Amino acid sequence: MIRCLPLRLAGVLLALATATVAGAQWPDRPVRVIVPYVSGAMGDTVSRLLAEELRVKLGQSVIVDNRPGANTIVAYEATTSAPRPTATRCWCPPSAPS
């Protein structure tokens, strides 16, 4: 599962970069990426590397917010409780609860 994480996160990066081409001026505010892993873990490190690439492509700040705990449920709740409309995304593995 850990070996697939960089590939999955790269897919998210590609999807967000493609959305900017299709959309007019998205995002118009900083992007907040919620990561369900502790700081320094492999998922966090990969997320920060991809967030930097995303920042360059979007021309907008990308904030990595670590929300570990409860088998990724804390991260999902933080994502779903973000005010709308928002540029908040959760980089969670597909096996996480939905």
C-alpha positions in Angstrom: 0.0 0.0 0.0 2.8 2.5 0.8 4.4 1.8 -2.5 1.3 2.9 -4.3 0.9 6.1 -2.3 3.2 8.3 -4.5 1.4 7.2 -7.6 -2.0 8.0 -6.1 -0.8 11.4 -4.9 0.6 12.1 -8.4 -2.8 11.3 -9.8 -4.3 13.9 -7.5 -1.7 16.4 -8.6 -2.5 15.7 -12.2 -6.2 16.0 -11.6 -5.9 19.4 -9.9 -3.5 20.7 -12.5 -5.9 19.6 -15.3 -8.8 21.3 -13.4 -7.1 24.6 -13.7 -6.9 24.3 -17.4 -10.6 23.5 -17.7 -11.7 26.0 -15.1 -11.4 29.8 -15.4 -9.4 31.0 -12.3 -9.5 28.0 -9.9 -8.2 28.3 -7.3 -8.8 31.9 -6.3 -7.5 31.2 -2.7 -4.8 29.1 -1.2 -5.3 25.3 -1.5 -5.4 23.4 1.7 -4.3 19.8 1.5 -5.2 17.6 4.4 -2.9 14.6 4.9 -4.0 11.8 7.3 -0.4 11.0 8.4 1.9 12.3 11.1 4.6 14.8 10.1 7.7 13.1 8.8 6.0 10.0 7.7 6.4 8.8 4.0 2.9 10.0 3.1 3.6 13.5 4.6 6.9 13.7 2.8 5.4 12.8 -0.6 2.5 15.2 0.0 4.9 18.1 0.7 6.9 17.3 -2.4 3.7 17.2 -4.6 2.3 20.3 -2.9 5.4 22.3 -3.9 4.9 21.1 -7.5 1.2 22.0 -7.3 2.1 25.5 -5.9 4.3 26.1 -8.9 1.7 24.9 -11.4 -1.3 26.7 -9.9 0.6 29.9 -8.9 -1.2 29.7 -5.5 -0.1 28.8 -2.0 -0.6 25.2 -1.0 -0.9 24.4 2.7 -0.2 20.9 3.9 -2.3 20.2 7.1 -1.5 17.0 8.9 -4.5 15.4 10.6 -3.5 11.9 11.7 -5.7 9.6 13.8 -8.7 7.3 13.8 -7.7 5.5 10.7 -7.9 8.7 8.6 -11.4 9.6 9.9 -10.1 12.8 11.4 -8.7 13.9 8.1 -12.0 13.1 6.3 -14.0 15.0 8.9 -11.7 18.0 8.6 -12.2 17.9 4.8 -16.0 17.6 4.9 -16.4 20.3 7.6 -14.4 22.9 5.6 -16.4 25.9 4.6 -17.9 26.0 1.1 -16.8 26.9 -1.5 -13.3 25.9 -0.6 -10.1 24.7 -2.1 -9.6 22.0 0.6 -8.6 18.5 -0.6 -7.8 15.3 1.3 -5.0 13.1 0.1 -6.2 9.8 1.6 -5.7 6.3 0.5 -8.7 4.7 -1.3 -9.1 2.1 1.4 -10.0 4.8 3.9 -13.6 5.1 5.0 -15.8 7.3 2.9 
